[in-house]
């Protein structure tokens, strides 16, 4: 059974930085996509960033371009999200995902709070 475990969330002041990590276990197959969604209270999940493991190609939602960077370690089956210049509107629960043999697997979610 595939499991994703996240770490790195927390509270930070506006302008600060956080780094989220996500490690997968339980699959003999490699992920095709890895990335991060976030969910605001009362809203649906929003794709924040995604990386294609084979090419390194990335996607970012417009609101985080230039501030967030998604990266991966294919050998360790890990995905990271470096978040810089954080804003209060980045406050959300962040979920990592990995697409393995066409199916999305999710982490448990980690709270990111940006507040002074």
ABEGO torsion letter per residue (X at the ends): XBBBBBBGBEBBBBGBBBBBBBBBBGBABBBABBEBBBBBBGBBBBBABBBBAAAGBBBBBAAABGABBBBBBAAAGBBBBBBBGBBAAABBBBBBBBBBGGBBBBBAEBBBBBBX
